[in-house]
């Protein structure tokens, strides 16, 4: 019985490795064709520099700056540190 379990375990491990290899090959082929992965980045809205200057001077908070631009606070934080 133990031998049967070991054989099934070996076959499952080999299948997992082959599946991972096929996935990595597919990703590499897609990247070679120019496919982009991940979320598309947002363009900074008009008035970003003005709001950034207000935030940098301490006139408004980071949350307020994000609200004025219509983006989330983490997005504004990322943009402000680029």
C-alpha positions as CSV (number, residue, x, y, z in Angstrom):
1,X,0.0,0.0,0.0
2,X,2.8,2.4,0.9
3,X,4.4,1.8,-2.5
4,X,1.2,2.8,-4.3
5,X,1.1,6.0,-2.4
6,X,4.7,6.8,-3.3
7,X,4.1,6.1,-7.0
8,X,1.0,8.4,-6.9
9,X,3.0,11.1,-5.1
10,X,5.8,10.9,-7.7
11,X,3.4,11.1,-10.6
12,X,1.6,14.1,-9.0
13,X,4.9,15.9,-8.4
14,X,6.0,15.3,-12.0
15,X,2.7,16.6,-13.4
16,X,3.0,19.7,-11.2
17,X,6.5,20.4,-12.5
18,X,5.5,19.9,-16.1
19,X,2.5,22.2,-15.6
20,X,4.7,24.9,-14.1
21,X,7.2,24.5,-16.9
22,X,4.4,24.9,-19.5
23,X,3.1,27.9,-17.7
24,X,6.5,29.6,-17.6
25,X,7.0,28.8,-21.3
26,X,3.7,30.4,-22.2
27,X,4.4,33.5,-20.2
28,X,7.8,33.8,-21.9
29,X,6.3,33.4,-25.3
30,X,3.6,36.0,-24.6
31,X,6.2,38.5,-23.3
32,X,8.3,37.9,-26.4
33,X,5.2,38.9,-28.5
34,X,5.0,42.1,-26.5
35,X,2.0,41.2,-24.2
36,X,2.0,43.4,-21.1
37,X,1.1,41.9,-17.8
38,X,-0.5,43.6,-14.8
39,X,-2.7,46.6,-14.3
40,X,-2.5,49.5,-16.7
41,X,-1.0,52.6,-14.9
42,X,-3.2,55.7,-14.4
43,X,-2.2,58.9,-16.1
44,X,-1.8,61.8,-13.6
45,X,-4.8,64.1,-13.9
46,X,-4.6,67.8,-14.9
47,X,-3.7,69.9,-11.9
48,X,-1.6,67.3,-10.3
49,X,1.4,69.6,-9.9
50,X,-0.7,72.2,-8.2
51,X,-2.2,69.8,-5.8
52,X,1.3,68.2,-5.2
53,X,2.7,71.7,-4.4
54,X,-0.2,72.4,-1.9
55,X,0.4,69.0,-0.2
56,X,4.2,69.5,-0.1
57,X,3.8,72.9,1.6
58,X,1.5,71.4,4.2
59,X,-1.6,73.3,3.1
60,X,-3.6,70.1,2.5
61,X,-3.3,66.5,3.8
62,X,-2.5,63.5,1.6
63,X,-6.1,62.3,1.9
64,X,-7.4,65.7,0.8
65,X,-5.0,65.8,-2.1
66,X,-6.1,62.4,-3.3
67,X,-9.8,63.4,-3.0
68,X,-9.1,66.5,-5.1
69,X,-7.5,64.4,-7.8
70,X,-10.1,61.7,-7.7
71,X,-7.7,58.9,-6.8
72,X,-7.0,56.8,-3.8
73,X,-4.6,57.9,-1.1
74,X,-2.0,55.1,-1.9
75,X,-2.1,56.2,-5.6
76,X,-1.4,59.8,-4.7
77,X,1.3,58.7,-2.2
78,X,3.0,56.6,-5.0
79,X,2.8,59.5,-7.5
80,X,4.2,62.0,-4.9
81,X,7.3,59.9,-4.3
82,X,8.2,59.2,-8.0
